[in-house]
Amino acid sequence: MATTPSLRQLRYFVTLAEAGQVSRAAEWLGLSQPSLSLQISALETRLGLALVERRRRGVVLTPEGRLVLERAKRVLDEVSALGDLAQSLGAGLTGQLRLGASPTVGPYLLPGLVRRMHRDHPDFRLVLRDGAPRDLVEELLAGRHDVILTQLPVTARGIAVARLFREPLRVAMAHDHPLAAKDMLTDADLAGQDVLTLPDAFALHSQIAELCRDVGAGLRADYEGTSLDALRLMASMGMGLAFLPALYLASEAGHSAGDVVVRPFRQDRVTRSIGLVWRQSAAPSVALERLTNLLRRTLREDHAGRVIAEA
């Protein structure tokens, strides 16, 4: 009954077939002739086949030996290719990473990241998917994403976090809003004001809800926006104030038609924290390290002065 041969035995057999002589093959392999002959005999025993005919001037493959030789070469080629792939993946130069991103972060940070990644590592692929932070965390834990880019904190168990940056939250309002005449807003200015926010699936919702409780503002649950654009547009119509992140406001969408007035609050000391989150059980990945470094580089080169980088 045939059993699985070892890779070493296959390599010895292929070398013997190419050399045509036991003495020459043994020399190439750095073995004694008896040791090589013993390994070939062991391979034949494992397969239950005669692979070579031993003649005075060398060896000749049997018909079965020729078929086994073709398959053995393919196996050794695949093993070699696997080693090359592992080396490449270890260097972070190729492969694929599934990245989930919050729609309140991804559109304003990822374009610069993707541009650099495509230029510097064209064989590397990011599979991108956006979603509300609560959904992203559930999908991460279920294995749908390798890593997510989202607002912190994330309180799920079994995760690891790399903090990237903090960005100020500024107040957007209609041009004719009474607070538009002020250069800087304080807690007293927000007391009694209506504030718009995203649904509670977003971490930004709980942050703004807590802030409203602190300053005595009212959170308008009847007019929750489904996106930062929706919040901005509702604010432009005088439906309330909206806290919008700095990266969004710096984007082209944030300047659309100049439809809102934006004012700093508490001297820009109210910020939200953004980071990468992945499963602790996942093996350390050079690709993840490379992604983190490219994100930090994107922040330095594209968004200096807008956000506060974190180590």
Secondary structure, 3 states (H helix, E strand, C coil): CCCCCCHHHHHHHHHHHHHCCHHHHHHHHCCCHHHHHHHHHHHHHHHCCCCEEEECCEEEECHHHHHHHHHHHHHHHHHHHHHHHHHHHHCCCCEEEEEEECCCCHHHHHHHHHHHHHHHCCCEEEEEEECCHHHHHHHHHCCCCCEEEEEECCCCCCEEEEEEEEEEEEEEECCCCHHHHCCCECHHHHCCCEEECCCCCCHHHHHHHHHHHHHCCEECHHHCCCCHHHHHHHHHCCCCEEEEEHHHHHCCHHHHHHCCEEECEHHHCCEEEEEEEEECCCCCCHHHHHHHHHHHHHHHHHCECCEEECC
